[in-house]
Amino acid sequence: MKKKNSVFIATSLDGFIADKNGGIDWLDTIPEINTVDSGYAEFTSKIDAMVMGRATFETVCGFDMDWPYEKPVFVASTKLDRIPEAYAGKAFLLKGTLVEMLEEIYRQGYSQLYIDGGRLIQSFLKEDLIDEMVITIIPVLLGSGAPLFGEVSEMLRFECKKSVRYVDAIVQNHFVRKRDV
Amino acid sequence: MKKKNSVFIATSLDGFIADKNGGIDWLDTIPEINTVDSGYAEFTSKIDAMVMGRATFETVCGFDMDWPYEKPVFVASTKLDRIPEAYAGKAFLLKGTLVEMLEEIYRQGYSQLYIDGGRLIQSFLKEDLIDEMVITIIPVLLGSGAPLFGEVSEMLRFECKKSVRYVDAIVQNHFVRKRDV
């Protein structure tokens, strides 16, 4: 199967993935969203591994809940020495450049990857390594915070291949990278 | 009729309305959009006047084309002394605070307003004076430029009431301000 790097993420209407204090309370401004299927299960059924940055990994580890992922999670980090014992067999440390990390993941047999975490997504986009993005817009203006998007090396073209609205308030747009053939 | 301030604007996927040099060439990355009706005529049929900032007004004046607006255009500016002769009867200068300008516009009998220009839209949003936004996402990542959104005084909630895709690439989302009742 063709290798694919995908993003599935929620942003505010002004493009932030966390508010200026790192908070995500605003994700719950429309609680009805939790009563509907907004495609996460379908999305994750099509991926075979996750790749996240250290900050996202540590955030998830800090949640008071069971480990939420069924697929292997690769943690991209230059700082971490090893994955904590509690996550052995679930999360795996990766070092090197993005391309080196991807090669290691592919070598282990995974090719449909879910890229998560703001800084890691930005790094992937800067090297034009994202193929698909499912972006759910929670329609609030925050005014400041951590933006989903950052610098890119050159203009990157996508196409919106699908748009779905939920609970008459939220919109989820599916963008696919359009590469010159 | 209930007063309404509306925005109809295109942004890049990363939320810019102009690139870092002020350019808008990227709007033409999907030229097929010019072959379809993307709702501008319907939108403008429902407004009775436009309000734009000086910078936008001067940009439009600089285009090598006839004056493109059928409705009266109010130009919000602290710097301009008067509207150039060539635009007499078409464009009208407004001074004062946003609320004072709106009162003057309402006094003249206009109430369905199309607010245009990045800085003016940001000013309106900062004072929570926008009721509806139709945002067409041209799916390119620019990496930098003039953002549509800026600071807000408090979190503002909207609801996405409609989403339409065009030419299998572009998505237009309609957001309506949700105010506590």
Interface residues (C-beta under 8 A of the other chain):
Chain A: L13 D14 G15 W26 T29 L125 I137 P139 V140 L141 L142 G143 S144 L148 F149 G150 E151 V152 S153 M155 L156 R157 F158 E159 C160 K161 K162 S163 V164 R165 D168 A169 I170 V171 N173 F175 K178
Chain B: L13 D14 G15 W26 T29 L125 I137 P139 V140 L141 L142 G143 S144 L148 F149 G150 E151 V152 S153 M155 L156 R157 F158 E159 C160 K161 K162 S163 V164 R165 D168 A169 I170 V171 N173 F175 K178
